Amino acid sequence: MIWLLFALAALMCLLPLAVLLRRRQYQIRGRREAALALYRAQLAELARERADGRIGAAEYAAAEIEVQRRLLAAAAEHESSAERTHRRPLLITLALIPLAALALYWPGGMPFLPAAPLASRLAAAAKEETLIAALRARLATMDPASPRARQGFILLGDAEKARGNPAAAAEAWQRALTAGFDPTLAAETAEAMSETAGRVTPEAAALFRQALAAAPADAPWREAVRQRLSLATP
């Protein structure tokens, strides 16, 4: 199914170029037919003038030969070299667009994977929502300062972050930090807070600084946190 969609998309992209090329061919054919009609009309006019005695035999023969020469040249001419030169880039583009699209898609695309039906995705999302709701309900019955509650809030924050909900992730991780501070978790919480606000807020900056102060010297995220602090809102 996906290849059919790709083919239709490529066709839609190439259609304007194909129409332009086709229109160009019609214009060339129209000019040739108009030239042929003009030369035939000239031959007919010469024949009438000869029949009426308005031109002599020698003059008629010379004019007829010249018009016939032009008529044959126009009938044999399809496209000038300039017109073929102008058409060549269009033909190259028509050939390169599908190849370029395939080259861009192939390194990261996975056409061999089966399609994920909407119903199954909705069912998975509903199941995930049910599990998160159950985890929240369970945490509500636990002592928030207990190690088990702390681990539960970390799991809840991880799940919300994976769902693209940084605000809920930051809230859950803050509850976990209240039960037990961890510099890496603090940095992740501050990052989620900054992502939610669209900037490094003073609250997030304070948490970043607290994480830096408590983190070991070889913490891999130290430089990233310093860069984020340089963007902190005063």
C-alpha positions in Angstrom: 0.0 0.0 0.0 2.8 2.4 0.9 4.4 1.9 -2.5 1.2 2.9 -4.2 1.1 6.1 -2.2 4.7 6.8 -3.1 3.9 6.2 -6.8 0.9 8.6 -6.6 2.9 11.3 -4.9 5.6 11.0 -7.5 3.0 11.2 -10.2 1.5 14.3 -8.7 5.0 15.9 -8.6 5.8 15.0 -12.2 2.5 15.9 -13.7 3.1 19.6 -14.1 6.4 18.9 -15.9 4.7 16.3 -18.1 1.9 18.8 -19.0 4.5 21.5 -19.8 6.4 19.1 -22.1 3.2 18.0 -23.8 2.0 21.6 -24.3 5.4 22.4 -25.9 5.0 19.5 -28.3 1.5 20.8 -29.2 2.9 24.2 -29.9 5.6 22.8 -32.2 3.0 20.7 -34.1 0.7 23.7 -34.4 3.5 25.9 -35.9 4.4 23.1 -38.4 0.8 22.6 -39.5 0.3 26.4 -39.9 3.4 26.6 -42.0 2.2 23.7 -44.2 -1.2 25.3 -44.7 0.5 28.6 -45.6 2.7 27.0 -48.3 -0.2 25.0 -49.7 -2.2 28.3 -49.9 0.7 29.9 -51.7 0.8 27.1 -54.3 -2.9 27.4 -54.9 -2.5 31.2 -55.3 0.3 30.8 -57.8 -1.8 28.3 -59.8 -4.7 30.8 -60.0 -2.3 33.6 -61.0 -0.9 31.4 -63.8 -4.4 30.4 -65.0 -5.4 34.1 -65.1 -2.2 35.0 -67.0 -0.9 37.4 -64.4 2.5 35.7 -64.3 4.6 34.1 -67.0 5.5 30.4 -67.3 9.1 30.9 -66.2 8.2 33.1 -63.2 5.5 30.6 -62.2 7.9 27.6 -62.4 10.6 29.4 -60.3 8.0 30.5 -57.6 6.5 27.0 -57.5 9.8 25.3 -57.0 10.7 27.6 -54.1 7.3 27.2 -52.4 7.5 23.4 -52.8 11.0 23.4 -51.3 9.8 25.3 -48.3 6.8 23.0 -48.0 9.0 19.9 -48.0 11.3 21.4 -45.4 8.4 22.3 -43.1 7.0 18.8 -43.5 10.3 17.2 -42.6 11.1 19.5 -39.7 9.9 18.3 -36.2 11.8 20.3 -33.7 14.7 22.7 -34.0 17.9 22.1 -32.1 17.1 24.9 -29.7 13.7 23.4 -28.9 15.4 20.0 -28.3 17.9 21.7 -26.0 15.1 23.4 -24.0 13.3 20.1 -23.7 16.3 18.1 -22.5 16.3 19.5 -18.9 12.7 18.6 -18.5 13.3 15.1 -19.5 16.2 14.8 -17.2 14.1 16.2 -14.3 11.3 13.8 -15.0 13.8 10.9 -14.7 15.7 12.2 -11.7 12.8 13.1 -9.4 11.7 9.4 -8.7 15.4 8.3 -8.3 16.1 11.2 -5.9 13.0 10.4 -3.9 14.0 6.7 -3.7 17.6 7.6 -2.7 16.3 9.9 0.1 13.8 7.3 1.4 15.8 4.1 1.3 18.5 4.9 4.0 16.0 5.5 6.7 12.8 4.0 5.4 11.6 0.5 6.3 9.1 -0.6 3.6 9.6 -4.2 4.6 7.8 -3.7 8.0 4.1 -4.6 8.1 1.6 -1.8 8.3 0.3 -0.9 11.7 -3.5 -0.8 11.5 -5.3 2.1 13.2 -7.4 -0.2 15.4 -4.4 -1.9 16.9 -2.7 1.4 17.5 -5.8 2.8 19.2 -6.0 -0.4 21.3 -2.3 -0.1 22.3 -2.8 3.5 23.3 -5.9 2.7 25.4 -4.0 -0.1 27.1 -1.2 2.2 27.9 -3.6 4.8 29.3 -5.2 2.1 31.5 -1.8 1.1 32.8 -0.8 4.6 33.6 -4.1 5.3 35.3 -3.6 2.1 37.4 -0.1 3.3 38.4 -1.4 6.7 39.4 -4.1 5.1 41.5 -1.5 2.8 43.2 0.8 5.7 43.9 -2.0 7.6 45.5 -2.3 4.9 48.2 1.4 4.9 49.0 3.6 6.9 51.3 5.1 9.5 48.8 8.4 9.4 50.8 8.9 5.7 50.5 11.4 4.1 48.2 8.7 2.2 46.3 6.7 5.4 45.7 9.8 7.1 44.5 10.5 4.3 42.0 6.8 4.4 40.9 7.0 8.2 40.2 10.2 7.6 38.2 8.4 5.0 36.1 5.4 7.3 35.7 7.6 10.1 34.5 9.3 7.8 32.1 6.0 6.7 30.6 4.7 10.3 30.3 7.9 11.4 28.6 7.7 8.5 26.2 4.1 9.6 25.3 5.4 13.1 24.5 4.0 14.7 27.7 6.9 16.5 29.3 4.8 18.5 31.7 3.4 15.3 33.3 6.8 13.7 33.2 8.4 16.7 35.1 5.6 16.6 37.7 6.1 12.9 38.4 9.9 13.2 38.5 9.6 16.2 40.9 7.6 13.9 43.2 10.4 11.3 43.0 13.1 14.0 43.7 11.2 14.9 46.9 11.5 11.4 48.1 15.2 11.1 47.2 17.5 13.5 45.2 19.4 12.2 42.2 21.4 14.6 40.0 20.8 12.8 36.8 17.0 12.7 37.5 17.1 16.3 38.5 18.8 17.3 35.1 16.1 15.3 33.2 13.4 17.0 35.2 14.8 20.4 34.5 15.0 19.5 30.8 11.3 18.4 30.8 10.4 21.7 32.6 12.2 23.7 30.0 10.6 21.7 27.1 7.2 22.4 28.6 7.8 26.1 28.9 9.7 26.5 25.6 12.6 28.1 27.5 14.9 27.6 30.5 12.8 29.0 33.3 14.3 30.2 36.6 12.9 27.1 38.3 14.5 24.8 35.7 17.8 26.7 36.0 17.8 26.3 39.8 17.3 22.6 39.4 20.0 22.4 36.7 22.5 24.1 39.1 21.5 21.8 41.9 22.1 18.8 39.6 25.5 20.1 38.6 26.5 20.7 42.3 25.6 17.1 43.2 26.8 15.3 40.1 30.1 13.5 39.9 32.8 15.3 37.9 32.6 12.8 35.0 28.9 13.0 34.6 28.4 12.9 30.8 25.6 15.5 30.8 27.5 18.3 32.5 28.4 20.2 29.4 24.9 20.0 28.0 23.5 21.4 31.3 26.0 24.3 31.2 24.8 25.1 27.7 21.2 25.1 28.9 22.1 27.4 31.8 23.6 29.8 29.3 20.1 30.1 27.9 18.4 30.5 31.2 15.8 33.4 31.6 17.1 35.9 34.1 
